[in-house]
């Protein structure tokens, strides 16, 4: 493009050549700054100052072009190659980039993660320090990155779907302008070409095409997935070609598909400008396939791409480097001279170096100050200790380190405390106080915010008792749920529900019966069979201020979504140190039924993979309704598992629907007794109740406790109080041996010190190791039943009183 052509184009947009030149050269400088940051970042790993490095080199020009179309209110759901984009939208800078690489545990230094994520994992801060929402429509938003490849895609779907809801629901459009301006926001996703081989990428593509949402996916195509070339990754080695069947045509839904070379600056700018503008207007998703991208430093600092790329390929990457090509275009178009660009490159190198140095100083100086405190105390201890030689040697070993860390100084302090145990040393007490203070400080640095720390933490929601009419009205449990959901939707326009069969028929067990007709398809919606993106849809909506109830039809099917829940939702508050939240409720049903599928209770796997999400296991639908009410009053995510065989059992209809709230972590006594404490949850409560009636006939009485929630678990140690009386414990669980029973066992015996009260060995009664067989007999012989409970409790009592309880079998 020559200067005359640029002048003509500039005039049509009412922009002078000087202004155009200023923009282009600013972009060129930013691209060079980002490249220099990548180069310095690799060096920091090789010199030992940083543990790992992964960078966005080779994608700078395409990301600058994409950033031009990104507006306040938009959201990004990307991955660890997007540093240039984040610099361009003002949500990161070079100093913050290096602060993250050094793992600086400070929100001001690393706003994305406070040092908790490795470098290149970006996030904007959606929340004020008190946990309340900022005005998202005034921010260029980035949802917090995760490393698992393509894991960002399901969340992206939800971020885009929110725009559709805000545009098409008049109540939302007019009343919640902090979250959306009439649904004009676009959700930008980025992904490496090799990661498009993941199933959740295709699931997301299909769902977005069905929903017709403003989702812009940019694929950075450098021809490799680490060392594996595209020939092993993608059919036809071309993602846009094989997705051509998704392309929108007259009269159909689908995607718009754009392609461009990653080194063609003017074409990239034009592609994104036109494509995103059309998307804002029409809400049609788009795929931007950015081809011929390079990766000059290889995949990461863990290896060298020279090991697997041919000399010809490496030569091509040098020739078609996007910054080199942009420089050639600038000169050919007479925008700037060689010397001007040389000056820009020198300035970019200087700025990157200054940012790195500032980040290192900010990170290292507090650590050095803490180290000086420890070594000063250590010197005073040594001066009065018989073990001075060993103390001084330990100190010298730490000081030999090039850059001693907090780990080093804590190891030193604890070694000194061990060496001086039993000594009467005033400085030793000072070191002990330092360790106690640092324990609290390091909890904040490295372990806070697994859950919300705001005033809306679920544990702080004020309980409200269930109220009933004087005249008892008994209905099917499903009717209690339906009436409670009706009340919720009437009161809170931000609440939406979706899932397989949730809409038209009101879910397979009628919990939403008639509610789509009442509240509209935009609020209560059927989806395809796609559990991973149902979960992701909920996460994205919740990150944009909505209150989604995302239904996974059966507990067994949660396995399709467990990666998204584990890696993304469960860690969100933690990995942003309270900077983002997604208070989505995952609704499902499970436990007791019949057969290998539809009757699983993989609770051990679930609770051990989604720490950070509340896991609630109500025994009936009234309690399920109370938990929905509690969680909607909080700002935390939850998994609520309704008992599958309880929908048609009779329950008393409450009068304060949508209002009564159950506390989390508070078990309930279903029966009181003196001999054995039985602990269980969910559908097993009815099994245990049946067994206790038979046990009572044999002269055995039990405390029967429904834990109600697994995460959190019995926060007031009610179960340990029961054990003080009974001195015997039976844990009843329909998960496999060592599943949730092991979790319960550890909490009672270890956390609550329940072992202290036991007079006999505790017993765990679980399902068989295999999945349950089909049929009533299969259920009886696969999972614990009332006879099993009787036998287990009876044997515990027979051990204690063999004369009173003779053998039965």
Buried (B, 14 or more C-beta within 10 A) or exposed (E): BEEEEBEEBBEEEEEEBEEBBEBBBEBBBBBBBBBBBBBBBBBBBEEEBBEBBBBBBBBBBBBBBBBBBBBBBBBBBBBBBBBBBBBBBEBBBBBBBBBBBBBBBBBEBBBBBBBBBBBBBBBBBBBEEEBEBBEBBEBBBBBBBBBBBBBBBBBBBBBBBBBBBBBBBEEBBEEBBBBBBBBBBBBBBBBBBBBBBBEBBBBBBBBBBBBBBBBBBBBBBBBBBEEEBBEEBBEEBBBBBEBEEBBBEEEEBBBBBBBBBBBBBBEBBEBBEEBBEBBBEEBBBBBBBBBBBBBBBBBBBEEEBEEBBEEEBBEBBEEBBBBEBBBEBBBEBBBBEEEBBEBBBEEBBEBBBEBBEBBBEBBBEBBBEBBEBBBEBBBBBBEBBEBBEBBBEBBEBBEEEEBBBBEBBBBBBEBBBEBBEEEEBEBBEBBEEBBEEBEEEBEEBBEBBEBBBBEBBBBEBEEBEBEBEEEEEEBBBBBBBBBBBBBBBBEEBBBBBBBBBBBEBBBBBBBBBEBBEEBBEBBBBBBEEBBBBBBBBBBBBBBBBBBBBBBBBBBBBBBBBBBBBBBBBBBBBBBBBBBBBBBBBBBBBBBBBBBBEBBBBBBBBBBBBBBBBBBBBBBBBBBBBBBBBBBBBBBBBBBBBBBBBBBEBEBBBBEBBBBBBBBBBBBBEBBEBEBBBBBBBBBBBBBBBBBBEBBEEEEBBBBBBBBBBBBBBBEEBBBBBBBEBBBBBBBBBBBBBBBBBBBBBEBBBEEBEBEEBBEBEBBBBBBEEEBBBBEEEBBBEBBBBBEBBBBBBBBBBBEBEEEEBEEEE
